[in-house]
Amino acid sequence: MTAQQGPATGSNTRVGRYVRMVAQPGQGRALAATLLRVAEGLRAAPGCEMYVINLSPDEPDTVWVTEIWSDAEASDQALSGGMGEVGIGEVLELLAGPPELVDLTPLGGPGLN
């Protein structure tokens, strides 16, 4: 299996997440651009294995973020650290409401070591 396994327990320590964000009307592309700057700032963050920004083709003001972290601690540290050079305030002011989170346990597949 290609999933990262914890020692002795065989448990998967990776953390995955889908985040759905809906922008203020007409601000979907601005939100996506801001999140792309966040992603660039997270490129060197310890434990960040994937942070991909996706624009919904059917809902122009909806942006999805696909995240994979080596563990919960890496995710918490990186995302509580101001989200790279872009402040979280820049993201929040573009949102129409709170982000929706779906937490996952990545198991493996193409793109994961």
C-alpha positions as CSV (number, residue, x, y, z in Angstrom):
1,M,0.0,0.0,0.0
2,T,1.3,3.5,-0.8
3,A,-0.4,5.3,2.1
4,Q,1.9,6.7,4.8
5,Q,1.6,4.5,7.8
6,G,2.4,5.3,11.4
7,P,4.9,3.1,13.2
8,A,3.8,0.0,15.0
9,T,0.1,0.8,14.8
10,G,-0.2,0.7,11.0
11,S,-2.6,3.7,11.2
12,N,-2.6,6.3,8.4
13,T,-1.4,9.7,9.7
14,R,-2.2,11.7,6.6
15,V,-5.0,14.2,6.7
16,G,-7.1,15.0,3.7
17,R,-9.7,17.7,3.3
18,Y,-12.1,19.1,0.7
19,V,-13.0,22.7,1.4
20,R,-15.9,24.3,-0.5
21,M,-15.9,28.1,-0.4
22,V,-18.6,30.3,-1.9
23,A,-17.6,33.8,-2.8
24,Q,-19.6,37.0,-2.7
25,P,-21.6,37.2,-6.0
26,G,-19.2,37.8,-8.9
27,Q,-16.1,37.3,-6.8
28,G,-15.4,33.6,-7.5
29,R,-12.3,34.3,-9.7
30,A,-11.0,36.8,-7.1
31,L,-11.4,34.2,-4.4
32,A,-9.6,31.6,-6.6
33,A,-6.7,34.1,-7.3
34,T,-6.3,34.8,-3.6
35,L,-6.3,31.1,-2.7
36,L,-3.7,30.5,-5.5
37,R,-1.5,33.0,-3.6
38,V,-2.2,31.1,-0.4
39,A,-1.2,27.8,-2.2
40,E,2.0,29.4,-3.4
41,G,2.8,30.5,0.2
42,L,2.2,26.9,1.4
43,R,4.4,25.3,-1.3
44,A,7.3,25.0,1.2
45,A,5.2,24.4,4.3
46,P,6.4,21.4,6.2
47,G,3.9,18.5,5.8
48,C,1.9,20.1,2.9
49,E,1.7,17.3,0.3
50,M,-1.1,18.9,-1.8
51,Y,-3.0,22.1,-1.8
52,V,-4.9,22.5,-5.0
53,I,-7.4,25.3,-5.9
54,N,-10.3,24.3,-8.1
55,L,-12.9,26.5,-9.7
56,S,-16.3,24.9,-10.1
57,P,-17.4,24.9,-13.8
58,D,-21.1,25.0,-13.0
59,E,-21.0,27.5,-10.1
60,P,-18.6,30.4,-11.0
61,D,-18.6,31.7,-7.4
62,T,-17.7,28.3,-5.9
63,V,-14.0,27.4,-5.2
64,W,-12.9,24.0,-3.9
65,V,-9.6,23.4,-2.2
66,T,-8.2,19.9,-2.1
67,E,-5.7,19.4,0.7
68,I,-3.4,16.6,1.8
69,W,-1.2,17.0,4.8
70,S,1.3,14.6,6.4
71,D,-0.6,14.8,9.7
72,A,-3.0,17.0,11.6
73,E,-0.3,19.0,13.3
74,A,1.2,20.1,10.0
75,S,-2.2,21.2,8.7
76,D,-2.9,23.1,11.9
77,Q,0.5,24.8,12.0
78,A,0.5,25.9,8.4
79,L,-3.1,27.1,8.2
80,S,-3.0,28.9,11.5
81,G,0.1,30.7,10.5
82,G,-1.6,33.4,8.4
83,M,-1.9,31.2,5.3
84,G,1.4,32.1,3.8
85,E,1.9,35.7,2.7
86,V,-1.8,36.2,2.1
87,G,-3.7,37.1,5.3
88,I,-6.7,35.0,6.2
89,G,-8.7,38.3,6.2
90,E,-8.3,38.6,2.4
91,V,-9.9,35.2,2.0
92,L,-12.7,35.9,4.5
93,E,-13.8,39.2,3.1
94,L,-14.5,37.5,-0.3
95,L,-16.7,34.7,1.2
96,A,-20.5,34.8,1.2
97,G,-20.5,32.4,4.2
98,P,-18.4,30.1,6.2
99,P,-16.4,27.4,4.3
100,E,-17.7,23.9,4.3
101,L,-15.2,21.2,5.3
102,V,-15.1,17.5,4.5
103,D,-12.3,15.7,6.4
104,L,-10.9,12.5,4.8
105,T,-8.2,9.9,5.4
106,P,-6.1,9.5,2.2
107,L,-5.3,5.9,1.5
108,G,-3.2,6.1,-1.7
109,G,-3.3,6.3,-5.5
110,P,-1.6,8.2,-8.3
111,G,0.0,11.4,-6.9
112,L,0.5,10.1,-3.4
113,N,3.8,8.5,-2.4
